[in-house]
Amino acid sequence: MPKVHDRGGWPNDDPIDHSEHKMEEWERLVDALNGVLGEKGLKNTDQLRRAIESLDLKTYESLSYYEKWTAAMETLLVEQGVMTTGEIDAKMAELERGRK
């Protein structure tokens, strides 16, 4: 059975839009975090891909490219015992409160 990311021609055979788009600041931060985690030996490309490919269908389809990276990095950090889901959620809540 194909995994969620194996989309060959899905949902249709329309051409892929290859035009560039300006990266948002949060996307740059996710890309930077990806690099730092790699330099620290906390993830590699294969691990990130495996974590992305393990997302359930509903989650996979609802996330953008860098949101998938973020979800995958969280999975890897939790799997390795670097952080807990509770610690990540608490930090996110703290950041959200700081924005208001």
N, C-alpha and C positions, 0 to 999 in steps of 0.2 A: 504494500500500500504506500503511495507516495506521501512524503511529509508535507506539512503545511506550506513550506517555501517553494516546493517543486511545482511551478505554475505554468510551464511550457505553453504559451499561447492563451493563458487564462487572464481575464475573463473573455477576451476575444483576440482577434489577430490584428488589431489596430497597431500602427507603427508606434514605437516607443519615442517619447519626446526627449531628445538628447540635448535640448537647449540648457544652457547654464542658468542657475539662479543664484542670487546673492544669498550667502549664508547668513542666518540670523546669529546674534551674539551667543545665544544658548547652544546653538549647533557647534559654534567654534569651541565653546567650553567643553562640550561632550567630546569633541575630537581631541582636545588637549588632554582631558582626563584619560581617554583611551591610550594616548601616548605615554602618559605618566605611569599608568598601571602596567603597561608593557615594559617600560624601563625598570620598574620595581620588581619585575618578575611575577606579577600577580595575574597576568593573563597573556595569552598569545592569540594570534589570528584564528587558529583552529578552535581554541576554547570559546572565543567570542562567537564564532560561527555556530558552534554546537549549541551554545546557550540561546542564540537567536532562533535556530531551527527547532528548539524544544518548546518555543512558545505555542500555546494552544491557538487554534484557528481564529477564534473570536479576537483574541489579543493581537495576534499577528496582523490581522486585517485592519485593526483599528489604529495601529501605531504607524507613525511616519518612520523614515529611514533612521534618523538619529534617536528617535524614541525607542526603537528596537535596540539600538546600541546601549542606551541607558538601562533598559530592562535587563539586557544580557549582562552588563557589568554588575548590576545589583545582584543578579543570580550568582555570578562568579564570586563576588566578595562574600556573600552569605555562605556559599558552599565551602569556601576556604576558611571560614571562621574569622575573617578580618572584621566584619561587622555583622550585626544581627538585623533582621527586618525591622524589629522594633526601634533600634538605634537610627536606622535610615528614615523610618517614618517620623520619629521624633525630630530629627534634624530638618526634614522637609516642613513639618508643622511650624518649627521655629522660624525658618526662612519665610514662610507664608505670612506669619504674624509680623515679621519685620517689613514686609512690603506694604502693609496697610497703614 
